[in-house]
Amino acid sequence: MRVAVLKGGLSAEREVSLSSGAACAKACRELGYDVTEIDVQSDIAAVLAQVKPDKVFNALHGRFGEDGCIQGILEILKIPYTHSGVLASALAMDKPMAIKVFAAAGLNVAESRMACRDEVIARDVLPRPYVIKPHNEGSSVGVKLMFEGDKPFTKDNWPYGYAVMVEKYIPGRELTVAVLDDEPLGVTEITTKSGFYDYDNKYTAGGSTHICPADLPKPIYDEAMRMALVAHKALGCRGLSRSDFRYDEKGDGKIYILETNTQPGMTPLSLSPELAAMRGISFNELVKRLLDGAQLDG
């Protein structure tokens, strides 16, 4: 089988995607597939038409690779691909829309609103503490916590568009759950030496610690698993997804869903392969299962 591994791309998560793509391409070769690695640029449709793969392993992250855009191109070219389809990808990547889907499915979500960039610069849109984030980026790109004394971005250092998502800060423990083929794999708790689980802490060795499985009371552990599966199904995800949560242990005792990633990282530091390994699923087996499930919408 001829497999094209899509990596790199045009988003702010390009470097992470290059790492994910390299690891997945290596696994594909070890599995015996004929592999072509493609650093995705604006001519991707023409490149794929020339390569003529049987399937695509989508190792892209962020905009254009995780938001339904590349999925739409693959639908037009009729090349089956891994992970979620057009609609699920678009919904999950657009944080305000994902929050609406989660709330409609009965999941706990933080209070949030969309605001224009100038409004966020001029005043507090929500009572502090709150979180500022781009509405359509991943890997915590551009996320900023606003406690007393903190200042927001300026017009010169906010390259993420005019619309800004502002969300109530939920204190507590950082949890994440991977779902593979409609089955929750487990719960990981994430701790950091300093700050929050931002881009640097995610992808710098030693920046964070993964407690896998998370040391939680069984009802809380089971509830995080349930919520991740509900989110996965409500968005219409397929293959692999990973949902992130905050557990307000010392407050109201509730778990709040923050977002669902339809293209979770596949780097040496990534959470989903770690959770799969906890369940006895090797990295190569995880890649094979994703390829086995590669399909087109409908």
N, C-alpha and C positions, 0 to 999 in steps of 0.2 A: 504494500500500500504506500502510495506517495503522499507524504504529509508536509504541508507548509506550516512552519511555526512563525506566527506574526509577533514581532517584538519591536521595542523602541518607540516609534511613532512620534507624534507631534505634541504630546501633552507635557504638562509640568512633571509628570511621573515617568518620563522617558528613561532615566537611568535605572529606575527600579524594574521597568519592563525589560530592559536589556538583560538584566540579571535573571529575571524570571524566564525569559525566552531561552537563554543559554542553558539553564538547568533543564527545562522541558525538552529542548532539542537533544541534549545528551541522553536523556531518558528514552526518547523516541528511537534514537539510534541503537541503544542497548536493547530495545524491544524488537529490533529488526526491521524498522520502517525505513523507507527511502525518504530522507529528510532534506528539505530546503528551508534555510533560515532567511527570513525577509525582514529587513529594517523598513518599516512601513513609512512611506512618504505619500505625497499627493497623487502619484502615478500608480497606486497600489492595484487598481482595477486592471490596468494594462499588464502589470507584472504578473498578477495571478492568471490572467488569460494566457500568458506565455508559459508559465510553470505548469499549469493544468494539474493541480493537486487533486487527489481523491477526497481528502479532508483537510480542514484547517484547524490547527491548535492555536487558539487565540490567547496569547500571553501578553496582550496589550493592557495597559492600565490608564485610567483617566479619560479625558475628553477625546472624542473621535474613535477610541478603541473600546470604551466601556459604556457608552451612552446611546448605543443603537446605530451609530453612523457606519462603522465597519460591518456591523451585522446586516444593515440594509444592502451594502455592496455585495456581500456574500450571498444574500437572498437573490439578488438580481443575477449573479453569476451562477447560481444554483450549486454552490459548493457547501456541503455540510460542515458545520463548525461547532466547536466545543462551547460550553457555558450557555448563558441565557440568550434568548432571542431579542428581536428589535424592541418590542414594547416593554418587556421586563427590564431590559437594560436601560432604556430611556427613563422609565419611572424611577428606578433605583438611583440613578445618577442625579436626577433632579430632586434635591433634598426636600423642598416644600411639597412636591407632589407625593414623594415617598411617605412623608409624615401623614398626609391625608389618608393614604392607603392604610397605613399602620393603625391610625385612629379608628378608621371605619371597620377594621378587623378586630377591634377591641383591645389593642395593645396600649400600654402606657407610653405617652410621648411628652416631652417637655414643651412648655409654652413657647411659642415662637411666632415671629412675624417677618415679613419681607419689608425692607426699607431701602430707600435710595442712598447711594454713597454719600451725598452731601449731608443728608439728614443724620447719618451715623457719625459723621465727623463733627457736626454741630452740637449734638446733644445725646443724652442717654435715651435710647428707644425703649428699653426695658429697665426695670430697677436692677441695680447691681447686686450680686455678680451676674454677668451674662456672658455669652459666647458670640463672637463675630466669626462668620465663615462664608466663603464663596458658596453659592447655591448649587454649583455643578462641578466641583473638583473632588478628588479623593486623596487618600493618604495624609489627611490633616493639612493639606497644602493651604496656606493662607489663614489657618485658624488662629484666633487670638482670644485669650481670656481677659475679661474686663472686671477686675476687682477695684476696690477703692484706690484712687491714685493712678490707675492705669490710663493711658491715652490711646485712642484708636489710631488707625492708619491715617495717612494724608493722601491727597489726590495723586501724589507722585510715587507712592509705594503700594498701590492697590491695583494690580494689573488684571483683575478678575471681573471687570465689567461694572455696570452702573447699579445693578441689583445686588443687595447684600442680605444674607440671612442672619437674623439676630435671634438667639435662643437662650432661654433661662438656663443658668448653670446648675447642673445636678451634682451635688457632692456625693462622695462615696467611692465604691470600688469599681474598677474598670474590668468588664467581663466581655468575652467574645465567644461565639459558638459557630462552628462550621457545620453546614448541612451538605451532605453528598447523596444525590439521587433520592431526595425526599426523606433522608434519615439524618437526624442530628448526631454528630460524632462525639461531642463532649464540650465541656466548658473550660476555658482557660481564663485565669485572672492575670492581668498585666499590671506590674508595678514599675515605677521609674525612680531613678536616683534623684532626679531633680526635675521640676516642672511637670508638664503633663505629657501624654503619649503623642507628641507631635512628630513631624516628619523626621527630624534628626534622631529622636529617641527610637523611632520605629526601625530605622535603617542603619544605625551606627552600632557596631558591636559593643555590648556592655551598656547601651543606653536604656535598655529595659530588661525586666526579668519576666519570664513566662512561667506561671505556676499551673502545670498541666498534669492531672486535672486540678481544677480550682478547689481549694479547701473551703467548702460551703456546706451549710445545712442541706440535707437532701431535698427538702421542699423547695429551697431557693435554686439549687442546681437543676432540679427537674423543671422548674418554672422557666428558667433561662432557656433550656432545651426546647420547651414547648413554644415559647415566644419566637425563637429563631425559625422553627418549622412553620409557624403561622405566617411570619413575615415572608419567608421563602415562597410559600404557596400563594399568599395574597398578591405578591408582585408578579407571580407567574414564572418564577425562576426555574431553571433546570440545570442539571449537572452539579456544579459546586457553587455555593454562596457562603458568605460569612457575615454574621450580624453582630454589631457592637452595642453594648449596653452599659448603663451605670446602675449600680445597686446602692440605693440610698439607705445603707444599713443602719445608720445612727439617726436617721430622720424619720420618714414615713414608712420605711421598710419595704418600699416598692422597687421593682426593676423597671427601668425606662429604656426603651429602644432608641438608639441614636441614628443608626443607618444600617443598610444592608449593602454589602459589596458583591457584585455579580462576577467580578474578575479578581478574586482575592490573590494576594501575592504568592508566588511560587519560588521565592528566593531561599537561600540557606537560613535566613532569619525569620521566615514567614510562619504564620500561625496555623494555617489550614493543613499543610503537610505534617506539622507537629501533632495536631489533633488526629489526623489520619493514622500516623504512626502509633499513637496511643491505642488505637483500635486494631493494630496489627496490619495496617495497610501501608506497604512500602511506597516510597516516592514513585518508583516506576509503575507500580500497580495503580496508584492514583492517576497517573498520566494515562495509562491504558484504559481505565474506566471512563475517563473523560472523553477519550477518543472513541471508545465503543459507543458512547452516547451522543456523539456529534450528529447533528441533524439540522434541518431547515424548519422554520416556523410552519406549523400545520402539517 
